[in-house]
Amino acid sequence: MATKISRRGLLRIAGETTAAIGISTMAGELSATSAMAQNGPDSDKAKGQKPVTTVSVGSGVQLFYREDWLGEPWLTPEPMLLIHGVGESGLAWFGWVPRMAREFRVLRPDTPGFGHSTVPRNFDWTLPNLAKAFAGFLDAMEVESAHIIGAKLGGAMAMQFAADYPRRTRTLVLAGAPVSTPVFNNTTAEVLDKKWVTDTQHDRLGSAAPKEEMDYWNKMMSVVSPETQTGINKVTAALNMDSVLPRIMAPTLVITTDRSSLQSVETVIGYQKKIPNSRLLVLTSDAYHVAVAKADECVTNALSFIKQTSAQRA
């Protein structure tokens, strides 16, 4: 939804202002996307990555993950858990890894049922159970607490995790995260239906995304089992975070775009104010997958937010 409110004004309305330190360049983002497309959805050729593997997180769930640390090998960095959105895998965070992994131990699991992660046939498709799987993942990685970052529906999973496991959440960053069932063109379409994927891809990635990028994401999002599609639709149909938001105690940064078709800026302000210790950042874009479309700006502000929060705690 377009708005005439200035970006500075929106930040002031929302409460505490986060300064946008860096300016992303579309050329850099598209270059990273191009490299990703050449290597394919399952490529792990990025320099500095550890071999990917799978861990059991309980109740028959097996999570496939990638781990990145690009800093000095003798240091012990703070852990960071990245939770991707519907129809994706941990590869969706390609634009975040180069800089984040210089500062943190970055953990990128494939969400239960997506990518290479598997779930049993009787898996309980609810947000609390998905949050429980991520808690089990941190247990398997021997991580007591981490900085939690979620994009799109992964942001809703991250909210649930932060509310259910407050002592395990150091900070929370939400990028384009919905708090209620998404509605597109006045209808609640079946998530991951082929037509839904292609019809919403332009809104997801924004008008600046080239055809190659659109094709890449269409292909990635088409690889999902019928069982997972049914399960995740159950989650989205029941999505209502009203009771969860006030329980989030971690310092929280909410990121959205000024022309997102997923939810208006006013809607985001409304839910952001319900999170006790939160601030809002509005970036200029018509994409709602801000973690991809504005990866560099998101990383710049997330890093600044985490560092400011850490300094205040010290």
TORKOL-4160 file (C-alpha; in steps of 0.2 Angstrom, whole numbers, padded with zeros to 4 digits, m for minus):
314
<pt num="1" X="0000" Y="0000" Z="0000"/>
<pt num="2" X="0007" Y="0017" Z="m0005"/>
<pt num="3" X="0008" Y="0030" Z="0008"/>
<pt num="4" X="0013" Y="0048" Z="0008"/>
<pt num="5" X="0020" Y="0048" Z="0026"/>
<pt num="6" X="0039" Y="0050" Z="0025"/>
<pt num="7" X="0050" Y="0036" Z="0030"/>
<pt num="8" X="0057" Y="0047" Z="0044"/>
<pt num="9" X="0040" Y="0051" Z="0050"/>
<pt num="10" X="0035" Y="0033" Z="0050"/>
<pt num="11" X="0049" Y="0028" Z="0061"/>
<pt num="12" X="0045" Y="0042" Z="0073"/>
<pt num="13" X="0027" Y="0037" Z="0074"/>
<pt num="14" X="0032" Y="0019" Z="0077"/>
<pt num="15" X="0043" Y="0024" Z="0092"/>
<pt num="16" X="0061" Y="0022" Z="0093"/>
<pt num="17" X="0070" Y="0026" Z="0077"/>
<pt num="18" X="0083" Y="0015" Z="0069"/>
<pt num="19" X="0095" Y="0025" Z="0057"/>
<pt num="20" X="0097" Y="0017" Z="0040"/>
<pt num="21" X="0116" Y="0017" Z="0040"/>
<pt num="22" X="0119" Y="0008" Z="0023"/>
<pt num="23" X="0112" Y="0009" Z="0006"/>
<pt num="24" X="0110" Y="m0007" Z="m0004"/>
<pt num="25" X="0114" Y="m0007" Z="m0022"/>
<pt num="26" X="0102" Y="m0017" Z="m0033"/>
<pt num="27" X="0117" Y="m0022" Z="m0044"/>
<pt num="28" X="0125" Y="m0031" Z="m0029"/>
<pt num="29" X="0110" Y="m0040" Z="m0024"/>
<pt num="30" X="0106" Y="m0046" Z="m0042"/>
<pt num="31" X="0124" Y="m0051" Z="m0044"/>
<pt num="32" X="0122" Y="m0062" Z="m0028"/>
<pt num="33" X="0106" Y="m0069" Z="m0035"/>
<pt num="34" X="0114" Y="m0073" Z="m0052"/>
<pt num="35" X="0128" Y="m0083" Z="m0044"/>
<pt num="36" X="0115" Y="m0092" Z="m0033"/>
<pt num="37" X="0105" Y="m0096" Z="m0049"/>
<pt num="38" X="0120" Y="m0103" Z="m0058"/>
<pt num="39" X="0124" Y="m0114" Z="m0044"/>
<pt num="40" X="0106" Y="m0120" Z="m0042"/>
<pt num="41" X="0095" Y="m0122" Z="m0027"/>
<pt num="42" X="0105" Y="m0135" Z="m0018"/>
<pt num="43" X="0122" Y="m0127" Z="m0021"/>
<pt num="44" X="0133" Y="m0125" Z="m0006"/>
<pt num="45" X="0149" Y="m0119" Z="m0015"/>
<pt num="46" X="0150" Y="m0102" Z="m0005"/>
<pt num="47" X="0168" Y="m0100" Z="0002"/>
<pt num="48" X="0169" Y="m0103" Z="0021"/>
<pt num="49" X="0154" Y="m0114" Z="0023"/>
<pt num="50" X="0155" Y="m0130" Z="0033"/>
<pt num="51" X="0148" Y="m0146" Z="0025"/>
<pt num="52" X="0130" Y="m0147" Z="0027"/>
<pt num="53" X="0122" Y="m0160" Z="0038"/>
<pt num="54" X="0106" Y="m0166" Z="0046"/>
<pt num="55" X="0102" Y="m0167" Z="0065"/>
<pt num="56" X="0087" Y="m0175" Z="0074"/>
<pt num="57" X="0077" Y="m0162" Z="0084"/>
<pt num="58" X="0064" Y="m0174" Z="0092"/>
<pt num="59" X="0047" Y="m0182" Z="0087"/>
<pt num="60" X="0054" Y="m0189" Z="0071"/>
<pt num="61" X="0059" Y="m0172" Z="0064"/>
<pt num="62" X="0076" Y="m0171" Z="0055"/>
<pt num="63" X="0083" Y="m0154" Z="0051"/>
<pt num="64" X="0095" Y="m0151" Z="0037"/>
<pt num="65" X="0106" Y="m0136" Z="0040"/>
<pt num="66" X="0120" Y="m0125" Z="0035"/>
<pt num="67" X="0133" Y="m0117" Z="0047"/>
<pt num="68" X="0143" Y="m0102" Z="0042"/>
<pt num="69" X="0157" Y="m0093" Z="0052"/>
<pt num="70" X="0169" Y="m0082" Z="0041"/>
<pt num="71" X="0179" Y="m0074" Z="0056"/>
<pt num="72" X="0195" Y="m0078" Z="0064"/>
<pt num="73" X="0195" Y="m0097" Z="0068"/>
<pt num="74" X="0201" Y="m0095" Z="0086"/>
<pt num="75" X="0186" Y="m0084" Z="0091"/>
<pt num="76" X="0169" Y="m0091" Z="0098"/>
<pt num="77" X="0156" Y="m0080" Z="0090"/>
<pt num="78" X="0138" Y="m0078" Z="0096"/>
<pt num="79" X="0126" Y="m0089" Z="0088"/>
<pt num="80" X="0112" Y="m0083" Z="0076"/>
<pt num="81" X="0097" Y="m0093" Z="0070"/>
<pt num="82" X="0089" Y="m0088" Z="0053"/>
<pt num="83" X="0072" Y="m0095" Z="0049"/>
<pt num="84" X="0066" Y="m0094" Z="0031"/>
<pt num="85" X="0049" Y="m0092" Z="0024"/>
<pt num="86" X="0037" Y="m0104" Z="0015"/>
<pt num="87" X="0043" Y="m0114" Z="0000"/>
<pt num="88" X="0061" Y="m0110" Z="0003"/>
<pt num="89" X="0077" Y="m0117" Z="0011"/>
<pt num="90" X="0091" Y="m0110" Z="0021"/>
<pt num="91" X="0098" Y="m0104" Z="0004"/>
<pt num="92" X="0086" Y="m0090" Z="0005"/>
<pt num="93" X="0098" Y="m0081" Z="0016"/>
<pt num="94" X="0112" Y="m0080" Z="0003"/>
<pt num="95" X="0112" Y="m0061" Z="0004"/>
<pt num="96" X="0115" Y="m0061" Z="0023"/>
<pt num="97" X="0129" Y="m0073" Z="0025"/>
<pt num="98" X="0144" Y="m0064" Z="0019"/>
<pt num="99" X="0142" Y="m0050" Z="0032"/>
<pt num="100" X="0133" Y="m0059" Z="0046"/>
<pt num="101" X="0145" Y="m0073" Z="0046"/>
<pt num="102" X="0159" Y="m0061" Z="0049"/>
<pt num="103" X="0151" Y="m0057" Z="0065"/>
<pt num="104" X="0141" Y="m0072" Z="0071"/>
<pt num="105" X="0140" Y="m0091" Z="0070"/>
<pt num="106" X="0126" Y="m0092" Z="0057"/>
<pt num="107" X="0114" Y="m0107" Z="0058"/>
<pt num="108" X="0103" Y="m0109" Z="0043"/>
<pt num="109" X="0091" Y="m0124" Z="0045"/>
<pt num="110" X="0079" Y="m0129" Z="0032"/>
<pt num="111" X="0062" Y="m0127" Z="0041"/>
<pt num="112" X="0053" Y="m0143" Z="0045"/>
<pt num="113" X="0046" Y="m0151" Z="0029"/>
<pt num="114" X="0055" Y="m0139" Z="0017"/>
<pt num="115" X="0072" Y="m0140" Z="0008"/>
<pt num="116" X="0080" Y="m0156" Z="0014"/>
<pt num="117" X="0072" Y="m0157" Z="0031"/>
<pt num="118" X="0059" Y="m0170" Z="0034"/>
<pt num="119" X="0044" Y="m0173" Z="0046"/>
<pt num="120" X="0034" Y="m0188" Z="0051"/>
<pt num="121" X="0017" Y="m0191" Z="0043"/>
<pt num="122" X="0009" Y="m0187" Z="0060"/>
<pt num="123" X="0018" Y="m0170" Z="0062"/>
<pt num="124" X="0008" Y="m0157" Z="0071"/>
<pt num="125" X="0007" Y="m0142" Z="0060"/>
<pt num="126" X="0006" Y="m0128" Z="0072"/>
<pt num="127" X="0017" Y="m0113" Z="0076"/>
<pt num="128" X="0021" Y="m0119" Z="0094"/>
<pt num="129" X="0027" Y="m0136" Z="0087"/>
<pt num="130" X="0037" Y="m0128" Z="0074"/>
<pt num="131" X="0045" Y="m0117" Z="0087"/>
<pt num="132" X="0048" Y="m0132" Z="0097"/>
<pt num="133" X="0058" Y="m0140" Z="0083"/>
<pt num="134" X="0069" Y="m0125" Z="0082"/>
<pt num="135" X="0072" Y="m0126" Z="0101"/>
<pt num="136" X="0077" Y="m0144" Z="0098"/>
<pt num="137" X="0088" Y="m0138" Z="0084"/>
<pt num="138" X="0097" Y="m0127" Z="0096"/>
<pt num="139" X="0099" Y="m0141" Z="0108"/>
<pt num="140" X="0107" Y="m0152" Z="0095"/>
<pt num="141" X="0119" Y="m0138" Z="0091"/>
<pt num="142" X="0123" Y="m0136" Z="0109"/>
<pt num="143" X="0117" Y="m0118" Z="0109"/>
<pt num="144" X="0109" Y="m0111" Z="0124"/>
<pt num="145" X="0102" Y="m0095" Z="0116"/>
<pt num="146" X="0104" Y="m0085" Z="0100"/>
<pt num="147" X="0099" Y="m0070" Z="0090"/>
<pt num="148" X="0084" Y="m0075" Z="0081"/>
<pt num="149" X="0079" Y="m0068" Z="0063"/>
<pt num="150" X="0064" Y="m0073" Z="0053"/>
<pt num="151" X="0057" Y="m0068" Z="0036"/>
<pt num="152" X="0039" Y="m0069" Z="0030"/>
<pt num="153" X="0031" Y="m0084" Z="0038"/>
<pt num="154" X="0048" Y="m0088" Z="0046"/>
<pt num="155" X="0045" Y="m0072" Z="0055"/>
<pt num="156" X="0029" Y="m0078" Z="0063"/>
<pt num="157" X="0039" Y="m0094" Z="0068"/>
<pt num="158" X="0052" Y="m0083" Z="0075"/>
<pt num="159" X="0039" Y="m0073" Z="0085"/>
<pt num="160" X="0032" Y="m0089" Z="0092"/>
<pt num="161" X="0049" Y="m0095" Z="0097"/>
<pt num="162" X="0054" Y="m0079" Z="0106"/>
<pt num="163" X="0037" Y="m0079" Z="0116"/>
<pt num="164" X="0039" Y="m0098" Z="0120"/>
<pt num="165" X="0057" Y="m0097" Z="0124"/>
<pt num="166" X="0062" Y="m0080" Z="0130"/>
<pt num="167" X="0078" Y="m0086" Z="0139"/>
<pt num="168" X="0084" Y="m0093" Z="0122"/>
<pt num="169" X="0081" Y="m0077" Z="0112"/>
<pt num="170" X="0095" Y="m0064" Z="0113"/>
<pt num="171" X="0087" Y="m0052" Z="0100"/>
<pt num="172" X="0073" Y="m0054" Z="0087"/>
<pt num="173" X="0073" Y="m0047" Z="0070"/>
<pt num="174" X="0057" Y="m0049" Z="0059"/>
<pt num="175" X="0058" Y="m0046" Z="0040"/>
<pt num="176" X="0041" Y="m0044" Z="0031"/>
<pt num="177" X="0033" Y="m0055" Z="0044"/>
<pt num="178" X="0014" Y="m0057" Z="0044"/>
<pt num="179" X="0004" Y="m0059" Z="0060"/>
<pt num="180" X="m0013" Y="m0065" Z="0052"/>
<pt num="181" X="m0018" Y="m0075" Z="0038"/>
<pt num="182" X="m0011" Y="m0067" Z="0022"/>
<pt num="183" X="m0024" Y="m0061" Z="0009"/>
<pt num="184" X="m0020" Y="m0058" Z="m0009"/>
<pt num="185" X="m0032" Y="m0050" Z="m0021"/>
<pt num="186" X="m0046" Y="m0051" Z="m0008"/>
<pt num="187" X="m0044" Y="m0070" Z="m0007"/>
<pt num="188" X="m0035" Y="m0082" Z="0004"/>
<pt num="189" X="m0027" Y="m0093" Z="m0009"/>
<pt num="190" X="m0019" Y="m0110" Z="m0005"/>
<pt num="191" X="m0001" Y="m0107" Z="m0001"/>
<pt num="192" X="0012" Y="m0115" Z="m0012"/>
<pt num="193" X="m0001" Y="m0119" Z="m0026"/>
<pt num="194" X="0008" Y="m0117" Z="m0042"/>
<pt num="195" X="m0004" Y="m0103" Z="m0048"/>
<pt num="196" X="m0002" Y="m0094" Z="m0031"/>
<pt num="197" X="0017" Y="m0095" Z="m0032"/>
<pt num="198" X="0018" Y="m0087" Z="m0049"/>
<pt num="199" X="0004" Y="m0075" Z="m0047"/>
<pt num="200" X="0012" Y="m0068" Z="m0031"/>
<pt num="201" X="0030" Y="m0069" Z="m0036"/>
<pt num="202" X="0031" Y="m0051" Z="m0043"/>
<pt num="203" X="0023" Y="m0044" Z="m0026"/>
<pt num="204" X="0036" Y="m0055" Z="m0016"/>
<pt num="205" X="0052" Y="m0050" Z="m0025"/>
<pt num="206" X="0046" Y="m0033" Z="m0031"/>
<pt num="207" X="0046" Y="m0024" Z="m0048"/>
<pt num="208" X="0065" Y="m0022" Z="m0049"/>
<pt num="209" X="0067" Y="m0041" Z="m0049"/>
<pt num="210" X="0073" Y="m0048" Z="m0066"/>
<pt num="211" X="0065" Y="m0063" Z="m0075"/>
<pt num="212" X="0080" Y="m0074" Z="m0070"/>
<pt num="213" X="0077" Y="m0071" Z="m0052"/>
<pt num="214" X="0058" Y="m0073" Z="m0053"/>
<pt num="215" X="0061" Y="m0090" Z="m0062"/>
<pt num="216" X="0073" Y="m0095" Z="m0049"/>
<pt num="217" X="0061" Y="m0093" Z="m0035"/>
<pt num="218" X="0047" Y="m0100" Z="m0044"/>
<pt num="219" X="0057" Y="m0116" Z="m0047"/>
<pt num="220" X="0063" Y="m0116" Z="m0028"/>
<pt num="221" X="0045" Y="m0114" Z="m0022"/>
<pt num="222" X="0038" Y="m0128" Z="m0033"/>
<pt num="223" X="0048" Y="m0141" Z="m0024"/>
<pt num="224" X="0037" Y="m0146" Z="m0009"/>
<pt num="225" X="0028" Y="m0162" Z="m0005"/>
<pt num="226" X="0009" Y="m0162" Z="m0005"/>
<pt num="227" X="0010" Y="m0167" Z="0014"/>
<pt num="228" X="0020" Y="m0151" Z="0018"/>
<pt num="229" X="0009" Y="m0140" Z="0007"/>
<pt num="230" X="m0007" Y="m0146" Z="0017"/>
<pt num="231" X="0002" Y="m0144" Z="0033"/>
<pt num="232" X="0009" Y="m0126" Z="0030"/>
<pt num="233" X="m0008" Y="m0121" Z="0024"/>
<pt num="234" X="m0015" Y="m0127" Z="0040"/>
<pt num="235" X="m0003" Y="m0115" Z="0049"/>
<pt num="236" X="m0007" Y="m0100" Z="0038"/>
<pt num="237" X="m0025" Y="m0102" Z="0039"/>
<pt num="238" X="m0024" Y="m0102" Z="0059"/>
<pt num="239" X="m0012" Y="m0088" Z="0059"/>
<pt num="240" X="m0016" Y="m0075" Z="0073"/>
<pt num="241" X="m0002" Y="m0068" Z="0083"/>
<pt num="242" X="m0012" Y="m0057" Z="0095"/>
<pt num="243" X="m0009" Y="m0067" Z="0110"/>
<pt num="244" X="0009" Y="m0070" Z="0106"/>
<pt num="245" X="0015" Y="m0052" Z="0103"/>
<pt num="246" X="0014" Y="m0046" Z="0121"/>
<pt num="247" X="0024" Y="m0061" Z="0127"/>
<pt num="248" X="0039" Y="m0056" Z="0116"/>
<pt num="249" X="0052" Y="m0050" Z="0129"/>
<pt num="250" X="0068" Y="m0049" Z="0118"/>
<pt num="251" X="0073" Y="m0033" Z="0110"/>
<pt num="252" X="0065" Y="m0033" Z="0093"/>
<pt num="253" X="0067" Y="m0025" Z="0076"/>
<pt num="254" X="0053" Y="m0026" Z="0064"/>
<pt num="255" X="0057" Y="m0022" Z="0046"/>
<pt num="256" X="0044" Y="m0019" Z="0032"/>
<pt num="257" X="0043" Y="m0010" Z="0016"/>
<pt num="258" X="0033" Y="0006" Z="0012"/>
<pt num="259" X="0023" Y="m0002" Z="m0003"/>
<pt num="260" X="0021" Y="m0020" Z="0003"/>
<pt num="261" X="0006" Y="m0029" Z="m0004"/>
<pt num="262" X="0007" Y="m0041" Z="0010"/>
<pt num="263" X="0002" Y="m0028" Z="0024"/>
<pt num="264" X="0001" Y="m0010" Z="0025"/>
<pt num="265" X="0014" Y="0001" Z="0035"/>
<pt num="266" X="0000" Y="0006" Z="0046"/>
<pt num="267" X="m0004" Y="m0013" Z="0049"/>
<pt num="268" X="0014" Y="m0016" Z="0054"/>
<pt num="269" X="0014" Y="m0001" Z="0065"/>
<pt num="270" X="m0001" Y="m0008" Z="0074"/>
<pt num="271" X="0007" Y="m0025" Z="0078"/>
<pt num="272" X="0024" Y="m0018" Z="0081"/>
<pt num="273" X="0018" Y="m0007" Z="0095"/>
<pt num="274" X="0011" Y="m0023" Z="0104"/>
<pt num="275" X="0029" Y="m0030" Z="0106"/>
<pt num="276" X="0035" Y="m0022" Z="0122"/>
<pt num="277" X="0053" Y="m0018" Z="0117"/>
<pt num="278" X="0053" Y="m0015" Z="0099"/>
<pt num="279" X="0057" Y="m0003" Z="0085"/>
<pt num="280" X="0051" Y="m0001" Z="0067"/>
<pt num="281" X="0061" Y="0001" Z="0051"/>
<pt num="282" X="0053" Y="0005" Z="0035"/>
<pt num="283" X="0063" Y="0002" Z="0019"/>
<pt num="284" X="0058" Y="0009" Z="0002"/>
<pt num="285" X="0052" Y="m0005" Z="m0009"/>
<pt num="286" X="0037" Y="m0013" Z="m0017"/>
<pt num="287" X="0043" Y="m0031" Z="m0012"/>
<pt num="288" X="0036" Y="m0039" Z="0003"/>
<pt num="289" X="0051" Y="m0052" Z="0004"/>
<pt num="290" X="0062" Y="m0038" Z="0011"/>
<pt num="291" X="0075" Y="m0050" Z="0017"/>
<pt num="292" X="0079" Y="m0054" Z="m0001"/>
<pt num="293" X="0074" Y="m0038" Z="m0010"/>
<pt num="294" X="0084" Y="m0027" Z="0002"/>
<pt num="295" X="0096" Y="m0039" Z="0009"/>
<pt num="296" X="0110" Y="m0027" Z="0012"/>
<pt num="297" X="0100" Y="m0013" Z="0020"/>
<pt num="298" X="0092" Y="m0027" Z="0031"/>
<pt num="299" X="0109" Y="m0033" Z="0037"/>
<pt num="300" X="0116" Y="m0016" Z="0040"/>
<pt num="301" X="0102" Y="m0011" Z="0051"/>
<pt num="302" X="0101" Y="m0028" Z="0060"/>
<pt num="303" X="0119" Y="m0028" Z="0064"/>
<pt num="304" X="0117" Y="m0010" Z="0071"/>
<pt num="305" X="0102" Y="m0015" Z="0081"/>
<pt num="306" X="0110" Y="m0030" Z="0089"/>
<pt num="307" X="0126" Y="m0020" Z="0093"/>
<pt num="308" X="0116" Y="m0006" Z="0101"/>
<pt num="309" X="0106" Y="m0018" Z="0111"/>
<pt num="310" X="0122" Y="m0027" Z="0117"/>
<pt num="311" X="0130" Y="m0011" Z="0122"/>
<pt num="312" X="0114" Y="m0006" Z="0132"/>
<pt num="313" X="0115" Y="m0023" Z="0141"/>
<pt num="314" X="0134" Y="m0021" Z="0145"/>
